[in-house]
Amino acid sequence: MGFTEHILFRRTRWSVGIAMVLCMFPLFFGIVPGWKKMQSDFPNYFVSACLVAENQNTDSLYHKPWFQEQIYKHGMIETGKFSPFPPPTAFVLLPFTGFDSMTAKRIWLIFNVLLIIPIILLMKRISGLSVSGSAIIFLLTGIALVNNLVLGQLYLVILFLLFSGYFFLLKGYAGSTGIVLGTGIAAKYFPLVFIPTLVIEQRWKSLLSTGIVFLLINLLSVAVLGKQVYLDFFRSVLFQHLDGNLEGQSPWSASFQSWNSLGHRLFLPDKFENPNPVVESVALFYVFKYGILICTITASAWLFYKYKHQPDFVEGSLSLISITMLMLSPAGATYHGLLLLFPVTMMITVLCIRQKLQYWLVQLSIQSDILVLPSILHKTTH
């Protein structure tokens, strides 16, 4: 067994030591600052939950000036908005609305830190890694983990739901699979990655239970938030988001880390954001934007079809669809990188099944470059 496999598959002093060293990064750059100060995006989740708890009229939930006023009324000075969140996201922090905003954020931070334990244990159970090896893989998410903790994001919860959904799917627990996936899809779009695999595998009970849970959550949301919120969501939020246009944020921003923002940088001029594009051409922008989309989906669909008779199809397809979805995200952010842990764990499982562990170093290097290198580059260019 090579050194990398020895570190990741066995609990040794080396593996425990590496995990402890890697813990220092999220501790000092995520937990400590997250405990001391309030930052977006937590106010967006917290204020929307407070509006529900206070039984206020939420017809203007997606109107940025109105929502910003609500943030100020709830004692915070941060800039925020509810867009582009799906309406049921307003329910996520309801249990924390009995506290002031800073206390609520600290409780949420503690909850997220504790949630890391079951995530690592699920990674161990799924992949066959040791606990320390799973911790190493998890901690290599770097800046993605840090920003989830600092900003009070939801993606550790979504990651837990993804691993739980896969675990229940393997066990054949259709009801439990539907509960975790339906809940995840209602709050964020990413758990939709399971749908093609469920269809091809003919897991109709899991698919049905997922749809029922998703529908029930949204019916409850309509009853509590009102129809106007959903009308605004479909009219001015959902499709704008999928097209890479977020209210109050520049599509030229490199922070979006998307093909859409790269296309804006390359081809579309703006007096302040991008005065000197590489080539000024609206036509080339659309060729680039939709060319990337079509080529990526076509390649992924072909691989998905070719792989469907393999014994590790579930793991391979979930990995493929997850990576495709992350690649095509219209408005990516650093904290979305945490979701890369799901396809990485699926690929680890495939490598173990196929006994091709010599690809470990390549895979770990790619993960580290994606999730750690950007923060290093950001620091060195200022």
PyMOL commands that set and color helices and strands:
alter all, ss='L'
color gray80, all
select helices_A, chain A and resi 3-9+13-36+42-53+64-73+87-91+94-96+101-127+131-139+143-151+155-171+174-187+190-200+204-225+227-242+254-256+259-267+282-307+313-327+334-354+357-371+373-380
alter helices_A, ss='H'
color red, helices_A
deselect
rebuild
show_as cartoon
